[in-house]
Amino acid sequence: MVQKERALVITGNWKMYKTFDEAEAFINGLLPNVKDYKTKICLALPYTLIMPITHNFNDIPILFGAQNMNDASEGAFTGEIAARMLKDAGAQFVLLGHSERRHLYNEDDAFINRKVKRAVKDGISPILCIGETKEEHEANRAQEVITRQIKEGLAGIEVEQLHSLGIAYEPVWAVGTGKSATPQMAQDIHHFCRNLLAEMFTPEFAEKVIIQYGGSVTPSNAEELLIQKDVDGLLLGGASLSLDSFTQIINHAESILNRKVESI
Ligand code: PGA
């Protein structure tokens, strides 16, 4: 049994789904099940839900965040949103460089790097999403791509500024396809990322960083992924939209943490 040294985090990424009523019903349904859980539960909400949800549900064991933001502090950028606004609305973290942002909206590493810098400057925790495409995966280029995404995404940032950084490894070929990475593949890449962070910053920092896996996680494959040593959590798209599958996955995380306590 692998003992978890870091927290276990389950993050739902709701993408462009759910109205306020749907979100409220979901959270009301979730709360009684996760009372007193040690698993850290996070929800990346659509922008319009952040303020009403954080106002209606304060002091609950769920952290709320956003799915994207602009790199500027403010300005004439129609349709964009700033870190300060997200914080003001109650968001505590933000996903940056999600594969849908990189590939559908052409966000490059330099832009994502500016967003990470803005997030740390304006006090919102960045979760840097990385992952190789199917072509890159088939050409055995995953490590090369991930190295570039991490090096460029975190360029020019001091380790002291990165205490709230999270990483999400989401192979593009696994996101929304029903084809997850195997637990061993996820472990190997997460371990690789941690070594890279140790080289770029310090081993102590790398040991602490939460690295979540995302891409076609379901209640059936969640546990095998979560017991990998360097898999500290899961970033869920589809499985976070249904209360039933989200709760089942959180229960898997919680039972892994409880097993750890029992075996001490
Ligand atoms: P999926 O999405 O779980 O539906 O594959 C993951 C994500 O986009 O974060």
Residues whose N, C-alpha, C, O or C-beta is under 5 A from the ligand:
A	BS01	PGA	N13 A174 V175 G176 T177 G214 G215 S216 V217 L235 L236 G237 G238 A239
